[in-house]
Amino acid sequence: MRIYDLNGRFNCSGLRIRQRRTELDLSQEQLAAKLQLAGLDITQKAISRIETGLRVVADFEIPFFADALGVSPLWLLEREDNE
């Protein structure tokens, strides 16, 4: 599998995940707990790596993040301007 580097980042949603998480005043640990309760096995460290662009976000993870953050999957993927 080829992993693409988008200007030094391995995902396009990490910056939006961080933006929305901070708007909601959630820590990475709190977001991880929310995602775990929804059924996604993820840690605070993985969220940190996603937000800094060091980890790929799998397609099946996008809906979990969207639901937890109250945004659309397309917004996370930078295909929509508004939440």
Order of alpha helices (4+ residues) and beta strands (2+ residues): alpha-alpha-alpha-alpha-alpha
